[in-house]
């Protein structure tokens, strides 16, 4: 479900980037100064990126969220944290590479990181099961959360999955029970929990890491109960038509802007012009700063107050007007 290297609406950006690269190559080969020609084009490229990404439709944001060029969990682990020690296995069945987790430090403070991990090529996607965890992945995540609670360490989760793996083996080993158990346990975990949707947050597979004191989304990520294609196929019997998929994406209210207005999430994390994949380092720096700020606020709360406020947060959701 990962997007192709270049999304359709990004083609004008790619063409202009190629023109700039050609001019720079020519300037180097011929030892001539083309700064006067390149400068305005780079300014034009910056404005073009801003214009295109300012006006993305919900379906286009889905395509961006699925892009294999976006930073994944382990990319953020490398750029945002230090001293990462990965922990493996659920102590019940096996290791699930679709979920990664372990100890790390954020500005010198010990934290527990847990996140879904996708791959950028076929080999890595097969190893990571396309970022779709089995029940043992969620049980590993819960084991790490309880370990963090034992040592009074904050839990930071990164959500990026099309959904939990729906295969026969996963169902036989209790996929739905594993997800439900995570929801139950996270609701009462006596340490700060911060969840960040960094790409595609799909269905219960995403929610199993999403019951948190603070839920944040990158600007071009999505978070929904069902995929756009699944919704379109169920409601309009057509999961392939771009028009129907756009209709489903709009109706689902899956963008960060929609979910912030509905108070499902607490903060939108800005991405650089052109999306997170345009500049991994800038995106990571922004996430770093937001996590530090949020942890500072949550650290002041006593465990019982933390749990009470988390419960109240979710009880307030779901208001509607007839």
N, C-alpha and C positions, 0 to 999 in steps of 0.2 A: 504493500500500500504506500510505499515511499514514493515521492514525486520523482520525476525525471530531473536531470541536472539543471535544466533551465525551465522555469515555468513560463507559460505562454505570455502572460502580462509583463514578464521581465525582459522580453526580447529587445525592446528599445534600449533598455539599460545595457544589455550585453553588447549590442551593436555599437553603442557609443564607447563602451569600455574597450572594445576591439580597435576602434578608430584611434583612441588615445594611445593604446599600446603600440599600434603601428607607427604613429608619429614619434613616440619615444625611441622605438627601435631604429627608425630612420635617422633620428638625431644622433644616436650613438654610432651607427654604422658610418655615417657620412661626416661625423664630427662637426655638426652644425647646431646652432642654437635655435630651437623651435619653441622656446618658452612662451613667446607671445601668442603662438597658435594653440599651445596645449593648455595654458592657464584658463582661457574662457571656456574651453571644452570641459575641463574638470569642474568648473563652477556650474556649467550646464548639467553635468552628470549628477552633481549633488542635488540640484533642484529637481531633476527628473526623478531621482530616487524618492525624495520627499513627497513629490506630487503623486506618484503611483501608489506608494504605501499609505498615504493619507486617505486614499479613496478606495481601499480594498473592499470587495463585497465579502459577506460571510463565507461563501464557498472558496473564494481566493485565500482567505485566512486559513481555511482548512488545508489547502494545498501547501501554504507556507509552513504551517505547523507540522506537516508530515515530511517536509523536505529533509533529505539525508545530509544536507549541507549544514543544518543547524547544529549547535553544540549539544552533545548528549550528556547524560549524568556524569560519566567519567571525565569528560572534558571540563566540566565545572569543578569536579573534585580536584583536578590538577591545577586549575587556574585560581580557584577561590580559597582552597584550604591547604593546609600543610600537614605533614606527618600522617598521611592516610595509611591505615592498616586494614586491609580487607579481611572480612570474616566470611566463612563459607558454611553451607549446609543447614538443614532444619533439624538435625539430630533425630529425624524420624524416617526419612526415605532417601533423599539424595540432595545434591547441590543443584540449584536452578540458576543458570547464568543470566536469565532475563531480569533478575533483580540483583543488584549489587549493594553491598553495605559494609560498614565498618567504622572504626574510630578515626577521628581526625581532629585537627585544631583549627579554630577560626579566631584569628587575632589572639592566639595564645590560650583560648578557652577550649577545653575538650568538648566535642559534640559527637553524636552518633548520626552518620549519614546513611540513608536508605533511598534507593531510587531504581526505577526501571531503566534498562539499558538496551538500546537497539544497535544494529550494525549498519555499516556503510557499504559493505559489499556482500555478495551472496554467501561467502564462507562465514563471515561474522554474523550475518542475519540468521543463518541456520544454527550457529552456536547459541545465539541469544534468543532463538525462537521468535524473531521479528519483534522483540520487546513484549511478548505476550506470556506472562508468568503462568506456571503450573501451581497447584496448591502448595507444593513444597516451597515455592518462592515466597508466597505470602506467609507461610509458617516460619520461614527463615526471617522474614521481616519482623514478625511478631517476637521471635526469640531475641532479636537485636533490640527491639523496643523495650522488652522487659529487662534486658541486661542494662540498658541505659537508665531505666527507672531505678534499678538496684543501686547504681552508683550516682544517682541524682544528676544525670547528664542530659542536656536538651537533645531532642530528636529533630533532625531536618530531613524532610523527604522531598524527592524530586519525581514528579509525575510525567511520564512520557510513554504511553502505551495505547494501541488500538483497542485493547480490552484484554481480559483474562483469556487464556487458552481454552477453547471450547471442545477439545478432543475427548474421545471416549475414556482414555486413561485418566485424564484430569478429572472428569466427572466421577469416575469410579473411586478416585482417591479423595473426593470431597471438596471439589472446587468451591461450591457455594458456601459450605460450612467454613472453609478457610477464610473466605472474604468476610462473611458475617462475624466470625470470631475477631478479626482485626478491627472491624467497626466497633464492636462491643468493648474490646480491651482499650482501644485508643481513646474512647470517650471518657475512660476513667484513669488514664495514665497520669501519674502525679509528677510529671516533668513537662516543661514547655515543648510544644510541638509546632513546627512551622512547615507547611506544605507549599511547594512551588510547582505550578504547572509550567513546564518548559517547552512542551510540544503539543502532542495530542493526548488529551485526557479522556479516555474512552470507557464509559460504562462503570460497572462495579470493579473492574480491574484497576481503574484509576482511584475510585473512591476508597479502596482498601488501604491506600496510603494517604488519604485526604481528610480524615477527621482530625482537625488541628485547631489550635488556638488562633492561628493566622493562616489564611489561605490566600496565596498570591498567584498571579498569572502574568507571564510575559505578554507583552502587547499583542503579539500575533499568534499566541497559542489558542487552543480551543478546549472546551470541557463539556462533555455531554453524556447523556444516559444511553445513547445509541449512535452509531455512525450515521452520517448523512445518507449514505447509500442504503443502509438498513431501514431508516425512517422512510425514505422515498419509495422503497420497494413495498413496505407494509401499507402505507397510506395511499399511494398513487400507483402501485403495481409497476413502477418503473424506477430502477435504481441506477440507470445508466445515462439517461438524458440530462445534459447540462442544465436545462431549464428547470426540470423537476428537482434535481439535486440542489440547485440554487434556492428553490422554493422551500425545500426541506431545511437547508442550512439557516435560512432566515427565520423560519417558524420555530426551530429548536432553541434559538437564543443561546448560542454556544460560544460567542466571542467574549473576550475579556470585558469589553465595554458593556455588553448586555448583562453579564453576570454581576458586574460591579453595581449596575443600576438596580438589579434584583436583590442585592445584598447577599449573594451567595459567596462572593469572594470579598476580601478585605482591601486589596491593593492591586493596582496594575503597574507592572514594572516596564518602564519605557525601553524600547529597543532602538538601536542606532538606525539612521536612515538606510533603507534597503533591507531591514530585518536583522535578526540575531546572526544569521549566516554571513552577513556582510562584514561583520567585525566581532569575532568571538571574544577578543580581549576586552573590548568596551562593554559588551553585554555582561561578561563575568564580573567586571569591576562594579557595574550597577547592582548586580545581584549581591555581591559581597557587602556593599554599603547598606542595602536594604536589610539583609539578614542581621548584620551587626546592630542596626537600629532597632529592629523588632525584638531581638534577643535581650537587648538592654531593657526594653519595656517589660517583657514577660518575666525577666529574672527577679523583678521586684515583688512578684506575687507569691504568696504562700501556696503550697500544693492544694489545700482544700479550696481556696479561692479560685485557683487556676481551673480545677475540675468543674466547679460550680459555674464559672463564667463560660466555659466551653459548652457545658450542657445547655445553658440559657441561649447561647449563640445559635445552636441548631434548633432549639424549640421555637425561636423567632422566625425561622424560615417557613415558606409555604403559605404566606398570606395571599388571599385572592379576593376579588370583588365580583359579585354576580351581576 
